[in-house]
Amino acid sequence: MSKYGSIDFKVFGRVQGVFFRKYTKDRADKLKLVGWCKNEPDKTVIGVAQGPSSHIDTMKKWLETTGSPQSRIDSCTFSNDRSVEKLEFGEFTIRRKKK
């Protein structure tokens, strides 16, 4: 039996320039999830979240409906929903473009 869940996500809407990644990291940290998120050139935010399955479900709801105070979430897609025996990341990070 797997100990953890893992999901990939992509959030559409007004999610860049509104502190969406910061709030996503804060929410993930509160839920004790690990993974990452980053801005994409198509104005979406993508990422991976891993942790206890019940916490993954809570994060999915938050990504679909809440986000940052100034964001507008049009939709959120989830893929690669799977069980993992061991977490693949040490913490939840914001990935930024290399300059």
N, C-alpha and C positions, 0 to 999 in steps of 0.2 A: 504494500500500500504506500502510495506517494505521500510525502509530508507536505509538499507545497504545490501551489498553482503558479502558472506563468502565462501572461498574455502580452501580445503586441497590440498597440493602439495607434490610431490616427484620428486626430480631432480636426474637424472642419468648422469654419466660421471666422469670427473676429477673435483670433487666438494669438496673434503676434503683436507685440508692442503694448500689451495690456497685463504684463506680469504673469501670464498663464503658466509658464514653466516654473517660476518661483512658487506659485501657489500649488502646482502639481507636486513639486518636491516637498513642500511643507506637509501636504496631505499624506503623501507616501511615507514620510518620516513619522507622522503621527500614527499611521497604521502599521508601522514597522515593516514596510515593504522595501525592497531593493530593486535597482534597475537604472533606467535613465530616460531622459526626454530631450528633444531638440527641435528647433525650428527647421522647416523644410523650405526650399525655394518656392513651392506652390502655395505658400502662406498657411500651411497646416502645421500642427505639432505632432510628432511621432514619438513613440517610446516603447519601453518594455517595463513591465512591473512583475515582480515575483514575491511570493510570501504565502502565508496561510490562506487557504482558499476562501474562507469567509471574508477576509480582509481584501482579497482580490475583488470579490463581488461588490463590496462597499466602494472600492476605488472605481470600478466600472460605472456604477451609478453616479458617482461624483463627476467623472469625466464626461458623462452623457448629459448631465443636468445642471451642474453647478459651476465649476471652473473658477476663474478669478472674478472679482467684483465687476470689472469693466469688460469682461469677455462676453461674446455672444456665440453660443455653441449651436451650429446648424445641425451637425450630426457627428457621430463618433463610430468608427468601425473597429472591431476587434478581430484579430486573427492569431493563428498559432497558439490557440488555447490548449494548454497541455499541463500534465503533472510532471513535477521534477522531484527527484530524491534529495538533491542538494542545490542550494542557491548558487547562481552563476555570477553574482555581483556581491561586493562587500557593503555597498550602501546605495542610496538613490542619488544620482548626479544629474546635473544639467550639462549637456554636451554643447559646446560652442564652436563656431567656425574657427578654424585655424587662420591666423593672420599672416 
